[in-house]
Each structure stands twice: as C-alpha cells, then as structure tokens.
C-alpha cells in the first residue's frame, strides 16, 4: 500500500514537475541562439548597429593610413623643399613636392609654387606674385583641410547616435518581455529571457559601435588640428622664403 501510494503521488505530480523544469531550463546565450530568439525589430536594430560599426572601422583604417603616409612623407619633404627654395631652385622644389603627393604640406606648397612660377614667367610685379601665391596657398589649405577631415563627421554621428539606436533596441526588448508575461501570465525565466536578451544585446552592440567611434573621432580631430597648424606654419615660412628670393633678385638687378 505504501509503495502504491508513493507511485500514485509521483504520477500525479509529474506533469507539474515537467512544466516547472521546462519553464526554468537554462536559456542559451550564444550569438546564434540569441539571434534566433530575436524578433524582426530587434534584428533590424542589430543589423543597423553592425553597419554603423563596420563603417566607422573603415573610416578609422582609412584615416589612420592617410595620416601615417602624410606624416612620413612630410618629414622627408619639409627639409628638402626648404633647402631647394633657399637656393632659389623653384623647379627642383616642385619636383620634390610632386614626389611626395601624399604629404599635406607638399599639396599646399605645390599649389603655391605653381602659382609663383606662372606669375613670375608672365613678368608681373613681384608684390602681386607673392599675393597670388599666398591666395593659392590659402585655397589649397582649405581643400586639404577638408580632405583630412573626410569621414570625421560620420564618426561623430555614429558616436552620438549609436547609443540611442541601442537604447531603442533595449526598450523594445523590455516591451517584448512584458508582452510575453502578459500573454503567458507567468514570470519564469523562460518567458522573460528572450526579451531581456534582446535588450541587453542591443545595449551592448550600441556601446560597441559608439565608444570606438568617439575615441577615434577625438584622436583624428587632434591629428587634423596638428596638420592644419603645420600647414599654416609652413605656408608662412614658404611665403617668407619667396619674399626673400624676390628681394635678393631685385637687389641683384639694381646692382647690375
């Protein structure tokens, strides 16, 4: 009788135990399982965040390569072109600049040299030649500055908006969890886990996209500012050298 009573009691509670076990079973947290648990909106948020992250990484790599090449060539270009200008070798200075096309300094100096040579060959007044060269330098500085800043606006946008896109995914995940609770009238882990997983994953990916973009933006902004300062300094030195060259040329003509 005792054994029969135990068996009957066990069988009567098997269904309840089975439901409890399946409701509280561990939820898979690997990326594939999380992706399968997501709804359409949550998947769209994740895809958008990954696109933003990939685009920002592409900008970081492109700008890092561009600044690295510019710095390397500028270090070799600056002393070489300065020496050629001091010796009055305009054509040699232009050749040096053309060999260092990735250098932001070379782009600025090339424009100034070409303008200077064109006005000099036309026989214009020296003062007008210097002013025309300065205007060419300023125009090219603005163009090169815009080239150096290429992609930085996108990084700033991603850094500021990605957390909010992730927050939208977080809110949607919480809403999904509450809808599941309302539909099943149960607050077990198996019911709320999919929505909570969506919320946490959206938050994490949003931060993953935003933090590197903000760090890279601040770093690249500093690099652009330094490059701009070097261009302005070198342009002033370039104008001074050309002015001295013209003064020496006029002095030699008077002496002759």
Secondary structure as the mmCIF struct_conf table of DSSP 4:
data_model
#
loop_
_struct_conf.conf_type_id
_struct_conf.id
_struct_conf.beg_label_comp_id
_struct_conf.beg_label_asym_id
_struct_conf.beg_label_seq_id
_struct_conf.end_label_comp_id
_struct_conf.end_label_asym_id
_struct_conf.end_label_seq_id
HELX_RH_AL_P HELX_RH_AL_P1 UNK A 2 UNK A 23
BEND BEND1 UNK A 24 UNK A 25
HELX_LH_PP_P HELX_LH_PP_P1 UNK A 26 UNK A 28
BEND BEND2 UNK A 30 UNK A 30
HELX_RH_AL_P HELX_RH_AL_P2 UNK A 31 UNK A 37
HELX_RH_AL_P HELX_RH_AL_P3 UNK A 40 UNK A 86
TURN_TY1_P TURN_TY1_P1 UNK A 87 UNK A 88
HELX_RH_AL_P HELX_RH_AL_P4 UNK A 90 UNK A 98
TURN_TY1_P TURN_TY1_P2 UNK A 99 UNK A 102
HELX_RH_AL_P HELX_RH_AL_P5 UNK A 104 UNK A 121
TURN_TY1_P TURN_TY1_P3 UNK A 122 UNK A 123
HELX_RH_AL_P HELX_RH_AL_P6 UNK A 126 UNK A 148
TURN_TY1_P TURN_TY1_P4 UNK A 149 UNK A 151
HELX_RH_AL_P HELX_RH_AL_P7 UNK A 152 UNK A 184
TURN_TY1_P TURN_TY1_P5 UNK A 185 UNK A 185
HELX_RH_AL_P HELX_RH_AL_P8 UNK A 189 UNK A 255
#
